[in-house]
């Protein structure tokens, strides 16, 4: 930590409410205690904490008392195998209740929880476990045999491999019998607010994965932002569709909802349109937190696919993962009776920083306004320092450090961490602008900008205009070299059902873009594709599109395929 990245909040406007809600634990703070035990002690143990929907039609309700018991059993299993406070557990499995209990049991034991996406290949898994010094692993037998067993012995720090289910390969422990034999009582390890609790890996844009370290004090901001950005109140029926392998699936798929005593819905299955619509209807979902990729898939199916479902239980919809195109906001208002509310944050921030909050006017395409206690600005570098920009100017989105869920380090990379902070600002790497009413608008990543004939163009603006055309389902925009203009805009699109690629359609889409954006900004060429390359978390990989366009070796940017931010 450097001096200007301390943990004292720049402002405590509204955080006192969340602080008063939490118990603390023996003079400290522990995320598991705040998420589970606190509610049981207060008499809410019989409320359903997690409703699990299995992919084969199974259904399982777990109360707060059930989850507290499972977390305690898991912590006892860890302790029985010699694991202790500060040790590190990595988890990689599908959306099953034991994974959620394992995450909380790890924190209850004072250990550090690190989620990984179960679709990762062997190399990304190994690299992250080596960087993180993994002491324990929770996974499935299938994942273990295919992706981990061949090199397990080379991770010298690894003491324990827990396998979900009742059987395990040699050298591993079957979690089912171990949990059944463990005591349902475990005294929560006393953790201080600044003790490490979570490590989220993000490969960013290039290079070695970064392990963003978050502490138990993050629970204060998870509680606050869950309430104020997502309208999570006790008893709310809440569905976060994010996989727990991502930071969203942990911060807002486990911690924030449980701390706010909601009933979480967890669907084991992958995206299926009718299944999703049926869940919203039949489970009477009230708050729904999803991703632009899924929303675009719903849009692609058309309004007719949603017409027979009852969405009247919904009171708040939010989106996360990448900027939400304006057309998606308008579409959701027509289909669900209310808009998806976009918000902005990063793995490094640990929680939602800027949002279209409940009750705010939603301006389609805007990420919203900073949450109370968060000071955001638009800055540019000037002579080695930063200059804050004014209304309507495009620059780097920056935040004043000190909010509770801010990362405390990049694991083993102090210099890389220090570079994120300049002149009392945390630099996000995202370009944005702020309008006269204080709304923030995403422009693009700094290295994604296209410069053509003196104009700086953000790909997101062009992509949003393209998907307003009725034929376009998704769009990815890049700049390609041009002798006269420097760069020109080229677009790749996938089409909605009922539309077929043709020269006439290509001209029509370009004409639509020129009308919306003007000839200087609109793409010179539109290329049709069946699919667009995406990261594991669903973001369109513009750099891969550009590498293929220019004939560059794709291996140099292969880390993008596992980008968790």
PyMOL commands that set and color helices and strands:
alter all, ss='L'
color gray80, all
select helices_A, chain A and resi 3-5+15-21+31-41+64-80+97-108+122-132+141-154+175-181+218-230+247-259+273-282+292-301+303-306+326-336+414-418+446-448+459-467+503-517+542-550+554-562
alter helices_A, ss='H'
color red, helices_A
select strands_A, chain A and resi 48-53+59-63+88-92+112-115+136-139+160-163+173-174+196-202+210-215+237-240+263-267+287-290+316-319+340-344+354-355+366-370+376-382+385-388+395-399+409-410+421-422+425-434+440-445+450-452+455-457+472-482+486-495+525-528
alter strands_A, ss='S'
color yellow, strands_A
deselect
rebuild
show_as cartoon
